[in-house]
Amino acid sequence: MRRKEKEISDEAGIKAIIAKTNVCRLGMVNGSKPYIVPLCFGYHDNVLYFHGSLKGQKIDFIRKNPNVCFEFDIVNQPVESENACDWSMQYQSVIGFGKAVLIESSDEKRKALSMIMAQYSEKQFQFPENMLKATAVIKVEIESMTGKHSGS
């Protein structure tokens, strides 16, 4: 990171940002073209979980190339100044890299979907077998991630 004074290097700080975030942006590559999609997510033990349709670009791209990038951010507010070039943004963010795999077993899908729901609710949920069969669940084992803050 170029600006070390903005780096969030402690694991607790990074986890706090992830816990406050509602959307994770997942970046994939299709040949030489990048593709990014905002998703609901779950995070547990250095693993991210996502769900979606069994068919579509996201699934096709992951099957071709499991290397992904992800991003979380909490944008607090603009920091105003008299000069346009001195304006800034108060924010916290996390960017990381990992490998994506599609989860196939119903038991693993249930656990992953529970992790996703835990990001948004403290309630416990049931996942019927027919819904599990109709849902793609993506697991991203995190290889690295860094945090950054500005204006805080």
C-alpha positions in Angstrom: 0.0 0.0 0.0 1.4 3.3 -1.1 0.0 5.4 1.8 0.9 3.3 4.9 -0.7 5.8 7.3 -4.1 4.9 5.7 -3.6 1.1 6.1 -5.7 -1.0 8.4 -3.5 -4.0 9.1 -5.0 -5.5 12.2 -7.4 -8.4 11.7 -9.9 -6.9 14.2 -10.1 -3.7 12.2 -10.7 -5.5 9.0 -13.4 -7.8 10.5 -15.2 -4.7 12.0 -15.5 -3.2 8.5 -16.8 -6.5 7.0 -19.3 -6.8 9.9 -20.7 -3.3 9.2 -21.0 -3.9 5.4 -24.2 -5.0 3.6 -22.7 -5.6 0.2 -19.6 -7.3 -1.1 -18.4 -6.6 -4.6 -17.0 -9.7 -6.2 -14.7 -9.3 -9.2 -14.0 -12.0 -11.7 -12.3 -12.2 -15.1 -13.7 -13.5 -18.3 -10.7 -13.9 -20.6 -9.2 -10.4 -20.6 -12.4 -8.6 -19.4 -13.1 -7.9 -15.8 -16.6 -8.4 -14.4 -17.8 -7.2 -11.0 -21.1 -7.8 -9.2 -22.5 -6.6 -5.9 -23.7 -9.5 -3.7 -25.1 -10.4 -0.3 -22.5 -12.3 1.5 -21.5 -14.3 4.6 -18.1 -14.2 6.3 -16.7 -16.8 8.7 -13.2 -18.1 9.5 -11.5 -16.3 6.6 -14.0 -17.6 4.1 -16.6 -15.6 2.1 -19.9 -17.2 1.0 -22.3 -16.0 -1.8 -25.4 -17.4 -3.4 -27.3 -17.0 -6.6 -28.7 -18.7 -9.6 -27.2 -21.9 -10.9 -26.8 -20.3 -14.3 -25.3 -17.0 -15.4 -22.1 -15.1 -16.0 -20.9 -15.2 -12.5 -21.0 -19.0 -12.4 -19.6 -19.4 -15.9 -16.7 -17.1 -15.1 -15.8 -18.8 -11.8 -15.8 -22.2 -13.6 -13.4 -20.9 -16.2 -11.2 -19.0 -13.7 -11.5 -19.4 -9.9 -9.3 -16.4 -9.1 -11.4 -13.6 -7.7 -11.1 -10.2 -6.0 -13.5 -8.7 -3.5 -14.2 -5.3 -2.0 -16.2 -4.0 1.0 -16.6 -0.3 1.8 -18.2 1.9 4.3 -18.5 5.4 2.9 -19.2 7.9 5.7 -19.3 11.3 4.0 -17.4 13.7 1.7 -14.8 15.9 3.3 -15.4 19.4 1.8 -12.7 22.0 1.0 -12.6 25.4 -0.6 -10.7 24.0 -3.6 -12.2 21.2 -5.7 -8.9 19.2 -5.8 -8.7 19.2 -2.0 -12.1 17.5 -1.5 -11.8 14.0 -0.1 -14.0 11.2 1.2 -14.2 9.7 4.7 -14.3 6.0 4.3 -13.1 2.5 5.4 -12.6 -0.3 2.9 -11.3 -3.8 2.5 -9.9 -5.4 -0.7 -8.8 -9.0 -1.0 -8.1 -11.9 -3.2 -9.1 -15.6 -3.1 -10.1 -18.7 -5.0 -13.8 -19.4 -5.6 -15.3 -22.9 -5.6 -18.9 -24.0 -6.1 -20.3 -25.9 -3.2 -22.1 -29.0 -4.2 -23.2 -30.9 -1.0 -26.5 -29.9 0.6 -25.0 -29.9 4.1 -22.2 -27.5 3.1 -24.8 -25.3 1.3 -26.9 -25.2 4.4 -23.9 -24.1 6.5 -22.9 -21.5 3.9 -26.4 -20.1 3.6 -26.6 -19.9 7.4 -23.4 -17.8 7.3 -24.9 -15.5 4.7 -28.1 -15.0 6.7 -26.1 -14.4 9.9 -24.6 -11.3 8.2 -28.1 -9.8 8.2 -30.1 -11.4 10.9 -29.8 -13.2 14.2 -32.7 -15.5 13.4 -32.2 -19.2 12.5 -33.5 -20.3 9.1 -34.4 -23.6 7.4 -33.3 -24.4 3.9 -35.5 -27.0 2.1 -33.8 -29.5 -0.1 -35.6 -28.3 -3.2 -34.3 -24.8 -2.7 -30.7 -26.0 -2.0 -30.8 -27.9 -5.4 -32.0 -24.7 -7.1 -29.3 -22.4 -5.6 -25.7 -22.0 -6.4 -23.5 -21.4 -3.4 -20.0 -20.0 -3.9 -17.2 -20.3 -1.3 -14.2 -18.0 -1.5 -11.2 -19.0 0.5 -9.4 -15.7 1.2 -5.7 -15.6 0.3 -5.1 -12.0 1.3 -6.9 -8.9 2.3 -6.0 -5.4 3.4 -7.9 -2.5 4.9 -7.7 1.2 4.3 -9.3 4.3 5.9 -9.3 8.0 5.1 -10.6 11.0 6.9 -11.5 9.2 10.1 
